[in-house]
Each structure stands twice: as C-alpha cells, then as structure tokens.
Amino acid sequence: MQGLQKSLLEEVRRIAAEDGTSINWFINVAVAEKAAALRTEAYFRARAQRADPAEFDRILAKAGSEEPRAGDALPVGPPGR
C-alpha cells in the first residue's frame, strides 16, 4: 500500500483485522465517512446562511412557559450518571 505513512498503515491493518475487513474496504469506508461529514457540514453552513434571526425570535417568543410534564424534563448532571 503506497501513500500511507508506515505507522498509519500498521494502524489501518490492525483495525481492519479486528473488524474482519480488508484494508481497501476500511479505506473506502473511511473516505465515504469523511465525504459524508464534509457534505453535512456544507449543508448546515448553507442552511445557516438562509436563517432568519428575526423569525427565529418570533417563533421562540411563542414558546410556552409551563414547567415540563413528569418524565419530560432534561436530565440533571453529566450524561450516563
């Protein structure tokens, strides 16, 4: 495999072996995940540019002020504890 640093290639070999896949499959999946992350970031960046802060404030102002119903409150403290 040319193009990967030796230490990175060793890590990829180890991970692929643990996962029961080939190095090529691992690299394909890694590249697909990175591409999806970049597309997602671009989508949210474009979506944020279309946002209307005044409309957001108007909608938020309509939110109720009642306390959460039983079982509907946010957890207190760090997650998983």
C-alpha positions as CSV (number, residue, x, y, z in Angstrom):
1,M,0.0,0.0,0.0
2,Q,1.7,3.2,-1.2
3,G,0.9,6.6,0.1
4,L,0.2,5.9,3.8
5,Q,2.8,6.5,6.4
6,K,4.1,3.3,7.9
7,S,2.7,3.9,11.3
8,L,-0.7,4.8,9.9
9,L,-0.7,1.7,7.6
10,E,0.1,-0.5,10.6
11,E,-2.9,1.0,12.5
12,V,-5.2,0.5,9.5
13,R,-4.0,-3.1,9.2
14,R,-4.7,-3.7,12.9
15,I,-8.2,-2.1,12.8
16,A,-9.2,-3.8,9.6
17,A,-8.1,-7.2,11.0
18,E,-10.1,-6.6,14.2
19,D,-13.1,-5.6,12.2
20,G,-12.7,-8.6,9.9
21,T,-12.4,-6.4,6.7
22,S,-9.8,-5.7,4.1
23,I,-7.5,-2.7,4.2
24,N,-9.2,-1.5,0.9
25,W,-12.6,-1.8,2.4
26,F,-11.6,0.1,5.5
27,I,-10.1,2.9,3.5
28,N,-13.2,3.1,1.2
29,V,-15.5,3.3,4.3
30,A,-13.2,5.9,5.9
31,V,-13.2,8.1,2.8
32,A,-17.0,7.7,2.4
33,E,-17.5,8.8,6.1
34,K,-15.2,11.8,5.6
35,A,-17.0,12.8,2.4
36,A,-20.4,12.5,4.2
37,A,-19.1,14.6,7.1
38,L,-17.9,17.3,4.7
39,R,-21.2,17.3,2.8
40,T,-23.1,17.5,6.0
41,E,-21.0,20.4,7.2
42,A,-21.6,22.2,3.9
43,Y,-25.3,21.6,4.1
44,F,-25.6,23.1,7.6
45,R,-23.4,26.0,6.7
46,A,-25.6,26.8,3.7
47,R,-28.8,26.3,5.8
48,A,-27.5,28.6,8.5
49,Q,-26.9,31.3,5.9
50,R,-30.6,31.2,5.0
51,A,-31.7,31.5,8.6
52,D,-33.8,34.5,9.6
53,P,-32.9,35.5,13.2
54,A,-36.0,37.7,13.5
55,E,-38.2,34.8,12.5
56,F,-36.4,32.6,15.0
57,D,-37.0,35.1,17.8
58,R,-40.7,35.4,16.7
59,I,-41.2,31.6,16.9
60,L,-39.2,31.3,20.2
61,A,-41.4,34.1,21.7
62,K,-44.5,31.9,21.2
63,A,-43.0,29.0,23.2
64,G,-44.9,28.2,26.4
65,S,-43.6,28.9,29.9
66,E,-45.1,26.0,31.7
67,E,-42.9,23.5,33.5
68,P,-42.1,20.2,31.8
69,R,-44.6,17.4,32.4
70,A,-43.5,14.5,34.6
71,G,-40.8,12.5,32.8
72,D,-40.3,15.2,30.2
73,A,-37.6,17.2,32.0
74,L,-34.0,17.3,30.9
75,P,-31.7,15.1,33.0
76,V,-29.6,16.8,35.6
77,G,-25.8,16.2,35.7
78,P,-23.4,14.5,33.3
79,P,-24.9,12.0,30.8
80,G,-24.9,8.4,31.8
81,R,-24.7,9.0,35.5
